[in-house]
Amino acid sequence: MEWLQESESVRVGTRADIVVIEWPGILRLQATAMQDVADIETLSEVDSKTMHKLRCGLARAVPSYLRGQVVLHASSVAVENRGLIIAGVRGAGKSTIAAALCARGAGLLADDSTVVDVRTTALMVDALERDHWLGEDSRRVLGLSTEAEDEKVPIASSRVAVACPLNVLVVLHTHNEEKVVATRQRGINAVRTVLDHAFRLPLRDRALRDCDAFVGLAKTIPIYNVYRPRTFSHDSLTELAIQLEQLLVGGLVGPCCRQVDSRPSCESRVETR
């Protein structure tokens, strides 16, 4: 085994054509490009929900990455066969808005690990997961049962999609305003946005290939920073869902948006009326 990257919490190594990701003393994931789902070996007792999440998400995403696909830490849904990726930091609301969009007719593609096939002419988002992972607050604002414990639990999606073309990538942020604001990212800012949310492994043959894939993705699809109210309510969640549907179908033009900054060199900014 050759360890390529090590920290107290996780280490990554290779053995022949096998990539190993190990959480010391907890579990070990082993994958090759030939697999559909990576092998998981537990090194101590791991709860069933964590194992279910790993098998449905990361264990399927890592082999895809090894085959040359792009993996993003993001939720994704399909609206009328148009793929929407929703990235953001932990707690930004990715799973919550994905569930809200599915309640409005979208189909779930992935909850946490989104795979984009960049090897085809049309970028395709793979269908990996069937569950939204939602905490108590998210379940409450979505009108779902809150009887379960406070931590995130898997909730079967109301609709599940099949792989579809990617149309838009958004990154969720929170702000102190009551309205939703979307800012188009262009050029190096768009590439940096993809890089910030991409899954990468320290493999010697992947750095340049990853870079080319990220640049190609950023050049091909529109990428937005979307700012939502800091606290979700039913109304603000519905408004955000409408805004994202509009960005997916019509870009910056539509009844929910108005362009307030059209500087061509950097970014375009829209906000709800």
Secondary structure as UniProt FT lines:
FT   STRAND          2..6
FT   STRAND          11..15
FT   TURN            16..17
FT   STRAND          18..23
FT   TURN            24..26
FT   STRAND          27..31
FT   TURN            33..34
FT   STRAND          39..42
FT   HELIX           48..56
FT   HELIX           58..66
FT   TURN            67..68
FT   STRAND          70..79
FT   TURN            80..81
FT   STRAND          82..88
FT   TURN            90..91
FT   HELIX           94..103
FT   TURN            104..105
FT   STRAND          107..110
FT   STRAND          113..117
FT   STRAND          124..125
FT   STRAND          131..134
FT   HELIX           136..141
FT   TURN            142..143
FT   STRAND          153..156
FT   STRAND          164..175
FT   STRAND          181..185
FT   HELIX           187..196
FT   TURN            204..206
FT   HELIX           207..220
FT   STRAND          223..229
FT   HELIX           234..250
FT   TURN            251..252
FT   TURN            255..256
FT   STRAND          258..261
FT   STRAND          269..271
//
